[in-house]
């Protein structure tokens, strides 16, 4: 794989619920475990980036590209977040939507990581999508535009 190739992804869908899906942006084989964690032990709280702010946060997170980045369509909405595993293999996940932060537990390490990223976004002035830089990357005969933090 070269630097311009897209990252491998993994996807999990809830049994009998094609509308409940989680996609990791790296193929670590953990998408199913992360989705299960989010569905079995849901913790919700109000989003610190409600409404239209969510889309700016989402694009900033995509530009930041933190480890464990994932997207999910859940009963609580569509969101972006972080997934992680403990050394023992326990899956943790947290997702920000336009209304909620959804996590596997209130003390979830993934929720702590997502809160830290959201604080960084606020500390940087909550950049809007148009304030992010675009970066061109060549992929064979095609070009891709990638978001980058200012």
Protein Blocks (a to p, Z undefined) as FASTA:
>chain_A
ZZkbccdddddddehiakbccddfbdehpmmmmmmmmmmmccddddfbghjllmmmmmmm
mmnopghiacdddfkbccdddddddfkopacdddddfkbccdfbfklmklmmmmmmmmmm
mmnopaafklpccddddehjaccdddddZZ
